[in-house]
Amino acid sequence: GRTPLRVPGHKPTDWEKRFLLWAGHFKKPEDIPETVSIETIRAAKTTLRVKFSYVMIALTILGCIVMVIKGKQAVKRHESLTSINLEKKAQWREEATQRTSAKP
């Protein structure tokens, strides 16, 4: 059996091993011991959660900047959602009148 003095270990799954590597707890897969404490895995997951949220924040800011640039370019071309919608509605009306006049 187990000796009572030993700290209970957890055998990490393949995903947990990846988490430990990505979080920087270990440099190489060979460095990961057979059993790891639950706290180590929990700390790695927390680190990854924080890193992931930073990436999402950066992507959101980048997306906002891209949309602002695209919007300013559209203004220079004198495009707006209102003008685009009015053109679409006029085209639909024209198609509808053509359909009704085409019927015998």
RACORGI-V870132 format. One record per run of one state. SS is the DSSP state (hx for helix, st for strand, lp for the rest). FROM is the first residue (numbers start at 1). LEN is the number of residues. If there is no record, write none. Layout:
<<SS/FROM/LEN> <SS/FROM/LEN>>
//
This chain:
<<lp/1/9> <st/10/1> <lp/11/3> <hx/14/9> <lp/23/6> <hx/29/3> <lp/32/4> <st/36/1> <lp/37/1> <hx/38/39> <lp/77/4> <hx/81/22> <lp/103/2>>
//
